[in-house]
């Protein structure tokens, strides 16, 4: 279920020509209050300058001011 969701997000990024890594599943397991075993799942956005510009221009971090500021600092060099 989570992998399918991340695939959809990656496909949206692909439409904006934003490059990402493959989806990875963390081997660490966590137990929820309900007793279910879960693992984290993620992908990374390429940190190449042109890729970050496309991300900033098309997606950005409107609700994450700190992340937005870090991205601006990275791209202002």
Secondary structure, DSSP 8 states (H G I E B T S, - for coil): -HHHHHHHHHHHHHHTT--B---EE-S--EE-TTS-EE--EE--B---HHHHHHHHHHT--SS-HHHHHHHHHHHH-
